[in-house]
Amino acid sequence: MAELETHKAVDEVSEKINDLKVDEQPSSEPTITSTETVQSEKNESENDDSVTNTVFKSIENFSVVHPLTHQWTLWYTKPQTGNEEWHNLLKKVVTVSTVEEFWGAYNSVPKVSELPMKADYSFFSEGVRPEWEDPRNSKGGKWMFQYRSGRRSISVDEAWLKVLLGMIGGTLDNEDVNSEQINGAFISIRKAGIKINLWTKHTNQELVRPIGLRFKALLGLAEREEIEFTAHEAVKGRSKVTL
């Protein structure tokens, strides 16, 4: 019975992700029949408390979007149910280039807390695959924090969202951190615990240490709570740093 429920959960999540469609940027030339019609609809909207006004309800701001500094891609790794190789389980879900597209994607896919066991989400700079074999990852490493829900003041969904917003919004960046050193983030759902990883391009401690400090602060961790940096296996002479 438990196995059937697991397969059902995997299928439901996969179906949601396969059906994901992020709205295209709205047309800059909305169809308007007349100024009277527009004014009438505006008055109805103002008098109707059930209508939610957004930037796209404004004719003047209909085409307003907020571009990100660069594109990001969301990936999903489904749980292995047979003899599939790992790279065949990895699915590219969507690439976003604006704040609006990011929120559209984030609100359309299952939350981390809804993912089945052994599933992963990855959120990486466009063009970088969430694999350490990728040339842009091979000389780097990852900061890892093991999330234990019973000991945290925020949910795993909030923690993951903080990391995503930190990357696209630049809050992982400060005067000591070059944001271009960050390739992406990875979260894995396992029985032993949920791991949140921040992947870097390099292993130079002068570069990765301030990133780790900012990562730790972003998650709101106490000083006694540790995160660990490990070089990817492609790099000879694995190095570890603990904060």
SVG drawing of the C-alpha trace seen along z (x, -y; Angstrom):
<svg xmlns="http://www.w3.org/2000/svg" viewBox="-19 -57 63 59">
<polyline fill="none" stroke="black" stroke-width="0.4" points="0.0,0.0 2.8,-2.4 4.5,-1.7 1.3,-2.4 0.9,-5.7 4.5,-6.7 4.0,-6.0 0.8,-8.0 2.6,-11.0 5.4,-10.8 2.9,-10.7 0.9,-13.7 3.9,-15.9 5.3,-14.9 1.9,-15.7 1.8,-19.2 5.4,-19.9 4.7,-18.5 1.6,-20.8 3.4,-23.9 3.0,-26.9 4.3,-30.3 2.4,-33.1 4.2,-35.0 4.9,-38.7 1.6,-40.5 1.1,-42.2 2.0,-45.9 -1.0,-46.6 -4.1,-45.4 -7.4,-45.5 -9.6,-48.4 -12.9,-49.0 -13.5,-52.6 -12.6,-55.0 -16.2,-54.7 -15.7,-50.9 -12.5,-51.3 -13.9,-53.9 -17.0,-51.7 -14.8,-48.7 -12.6,-50.8 -15.6,-52.1 -17.0,-48.6 -13.6,-47.4 -13.4,-50.2 -16.9,-49.4 -16.4,-45.7 -14.4,-44.6 -14.0,-41.1 -11.8,-42.4 -8.1,-42.2 -6.2,-45.0 -2.7,-44.3 -0.2,-46.1 -1.8,-44.4 -5.2,-45.9 -3.8,-49.2 -3.9,-50.1 -1.0,-52.4 1.2,-49.8 0.0,-46.8 3.4,-45.9 5.5,-46.6 7.8,-43.7 10.9,-43.6 13.8,-41.8 16.2,-39.7 20.0,-40.3 20.1,-37.1 18.0,-34.0 17.4,-31.2 16.2,-27.6 14.2,-25.4 14.9,-21.7 13.1,-18.7 14.6,-15.3 11.9,-12.6 12.5,-9.7 14.1,-6.6 11.5,-3.9 13.6,-1.4 17.0,-1.2 17.0,-4.7 20.2,-6.6 20.2,-9.8 20.6,-12.2 17.5,-10.6 15.5,-11.5 16.5,-15.2 13.9,-17.4 14.2,-21.0 11.0,-22.6 11.1,-26.3 13.4,-29.2 12.5,-32.6 13.9,-36.1 11.6,-38.4 10.2,-38.8 6.8,-38.1 7.8,-34.9 9.6,-33.7 6.5,-34.1 4.3,-32.5 6.6,-29.4 7.0,-29.3 3.3,-29.4 2.6,-26.8 4.8,-24.0 4.4,-21.9 6.0,-23.3 9.1,-21.5 6.9,-20.1 4.7,-18.4 7.5,-16.6 7.8,-12.8 10.7,-11.2 14.0,-11.1 12.9,-14.1 15.0,-17.2 14.5,-20.7 17.4,-22.7 17.5,-26.4 20.5,-27.3 21.8,-30.0 20.5,-29.3 23.0,-27.2 24.4,-25.5 23.1,-21.9 22.7,-21.0 25.4,-18.3 29.0,-18.6 30.2,-17.2 29.1,-20.4 32.2,-22.3 30.9,-25.4 30.5,-23.3 33.4,-20.9 35.9,-23.2 33.5,-24.4 31.7,-23.1 28.6,-23.5 27.6,-24.9 25.2,-22.4 22.7,-22.9 20.7,-19.9 17.2,-21.1 15.3,-19.4 11.8,-20.6 11.3,-19.9 14.2,-22.3 13.4,-25.2 11.3,-28.3 10.5,-28.5 9.1,-25.9 11.2,-24.2 9.2,-26.0 10.1,-29.4 13.8,-28.4 13.9,-27.3 12.1,-30.5 14.6,-32.7 17.4,-31.0 15.7,-31.5 15.0,-35.2 18.5,-35.6 19.9,-34.5 17.6,-36.4 17.4,-39.5 21.1,-39.7 20.7,-39.4 23.4,-36.7 25.7,-39.4 27.5,-42.0 30.7,-43.9 32.7,-40.7 30.8,-38.5 30.9,-38.3 27.4,-37.0 28.8,-35.6 30.5,-33.0 27.1,-31.4 25.8,-28.9 22.6,-27.8 20.8,-26.0 19.7,-22.5 17.3,-20.9 16.9,-17.2 14.2,-15.3 15.6,-12.2 14.6,-10.1 17.8,-11.2 16.7,-14.9 16.3,-17.7 19.5,-19.2 19.7,-22.7 22.8,-23.3 24.3,-26.5 26.6,-25.7 29.7,-27.8 32.0,-28.0 35.2,-27.8 36.6,-26.4 38.9,-29.3 38.2,-29.9 38.5,-33.7 35.6,-33.5 33.4,-30.8 33.7,-31.7 31.8,-35.1 29.2,-33.4 28.7,-30.8 28.4,-33.4 25.7,-35.2 23.9,-31.9 23.9,-31.1 22.5,-34.6 19.9,-34.3 18.6,-31.1 18.6,-32.7 20.8,-30.1 22.2,-30.4 26.0,-30.6 26.0,-27.0 24.2,-25.7 26.8,-24.6 26.9,-24.6 29.6,-22.7 31.4,-23.4 32.6,-20.5 34.3,-20.5 32.6,-18.5 34.0,-15.1 35.4,-16.2 38.0,-18.3 41.1,-16.5 41.9,-16.9 38.4,-17.4 38.3,-20.3 35.9,-21.0 35.1,-24.2 32.6,-24.4 30.9,-27.6"/>
</svg>
